[in-house]
Amino acid sequence: MEIEYLDPSNAKSYQSCLAKVYMQDILDGCENVVAIGAKDSDLPCGCVFAKVLDEIVWIKNLFVLPFARRKGAAGLLINELKSKALKLGCAQIKFNAVTSENNIDLLNKFLTKQGFSEIELLARIYRASPEWILKEGKWAKRLLNSNFELPDKVTILNQDEVDEELFAKLKNKEEINYPDVLSPFKNEFDLQREFSLFAVFDNKKIVGWFTALRTNDDRILYRSVFVDDAYRKSKLGLIMFSKVIKYHVENCMEKGVLAAAAVDNISAINFYSSFFNNSCDSIKYEFSTNIEL
Ligand SMILES: CC(C)(COP(=O)(O)OP(=O)(O)OC[C@H]1O[C@@H](n2cnc3c(N)ncnc32)[C@H](O)[C@@H]1OP(=O)(O)O)[C@@H](O)C(=O)NCCC(=O)NCCS
């Protein structure tokens, strides 16, 4: 097993173990990137891709092809990444990514052996095709034909229609409190923004939002949904969701849906589990772990 640093000249041979968007960063020669590949008998078989930000190394992608597992490839990659991190003056490596349910246990065993903390599960991610949703989704059709009445003086706006001042207030959590993980500005994987809807009361205050991002594999990730406490029983969440489903069906029917719910957000888990009949194509998890060097 050998390792090598990836650059525009050799990166393409690792495309089966690296997401497209990260491959593009290497090909573009991005400066804050550390990417290391492993080769088994000269065959590229795994790689780790990380970005350096504020003296922290953030792993974005770690993957070893199944044929080369349990031969020490990932161990070598992480060891090299640790040395590189220290050389760059970084005292911490963080790993925040998404993987399938089956891989969580495996990653956890591997990472704790390398000295990382136990994996913390952050969000449950539901995956389905729009066709599936329309055919099987419990209340998709009802939502599409719904005509719920908005609460008094509330309008639903696209991001570019919202006053910048209201965004500034929202960022400072003035008059509204929400968990950071549900912030509409959250985009930890640097994904392209697909659309965001905001519920605005009387042009004075944002009282809810629904954000959607485009993933590296061209799906639409429903990232953050939040409704202010005062509007929880007013169907505002459903109204926004119905607009989102309509947008999806009209504009990107060919793109799969991913919907994320924080693992401790029982109402969101119940909402999506029921919407996706708890049996969509597959369920994934966003996780986080770290190591001090
Ligand atoms: C986790 C993963 C990176 C490990 O790669 P690997 O090259 O097989 O790991 P190594 O051979 O270096 O394993 C080192 C140690 O980790 C532990 N380990 C690795 N895989 C394990 C497994 N399946 N079960 C138990 N322990 C395991 C073992 O202690 C192993 O040492 P040993 O083989 O001497 O017992 C690989 O299985 C993988 O790519 N999984 C999918 C990752 C993923 O989901 N990525 C997406 C998020 S970015």
The ligand as a Gaussian input file, in Angstrom:
#p B3LYP/6-31G(d) Opt

LIG

0 1
 C      -13.917000       3.184000       7.233000
 C      -12.938000       2.958000       6.087000
 C      -12.397000       4.306000       5.616000
 C      -11.799000       2.087000       6.608000
 O      -10.865000       1.896000       5.544000
 P       -9.779000       0.696000       5.563000
 O       -8.703000       1.014000       4.605000
 O      -10.496000      -0.578000       5.410000
 O       -9.239000       0.814000       7.054000
 P       -7.883000       0.194000       7.625000
 O       -7.561000      -1.076000       6.892000
 O       -6.817000       1.250000       7.597000
 O       -8.333000      -0.131000       9.114000
 C       -7.602000       0.247000      10.251000
 C       -8.293000      -0.271000      11.490000
 O       -9.593000       0.287000      11.616000
 C      -10.509000      -0.692000      12.164000
 N      -11.488000      -1.084000      11.136000
 C      -11.514000      -0.715000       9.836000
 N      -12.567000      -1.290000       9.236000
 C      -13.212000      -2.010000      10.166000
 C      -14.360000      -2.850000      10.163000
 N      -15.068000      -3.056000       9.049000
 N      -14.750000      -3.426000      11.323000
 C      -14.039000      -3.262000      12.440000
 N      -12.928000      -2.504000      12.513000
 C      -12.527000      -1.883000      11.397000
 C       -9.648000      -1.916000      12.475000
 O       -9.214000      -1.759000      13.802000
 C       -8.520000      -1.774000      11.474000
 O       -7.346000      -2.406000      11.895000
 P       -7.162000      -4.019000      11.659000
 O       -7.571000      -4.289000      10.240000
 O       -5.711000      -4.233000      11.931000
 O       -8.063000      -4.670000      12.654000
 C      -13.603000       2.193000       4.893000
 O      -14.281000       1.077000       5.409000
 C      -14.602000       3.033000       4.121000
 O      -14.233000       3.740000       3.179000
 N      -15.859000       2.984000       4.509000
 C      -16.877000       3.875000       3.916000
 C      -16.584000       5.285000       4.413000
 C      -17.681000       6.242000       4.139000
 O      -18.838000       5.989000       4.376000
 N      -17.308000       7.412000       3.678000
 C      -18.298000       8.422000       3.400000
 C      -18.111000       9.576000       4.347000
 S      -16.988000      10.705000       3.698000

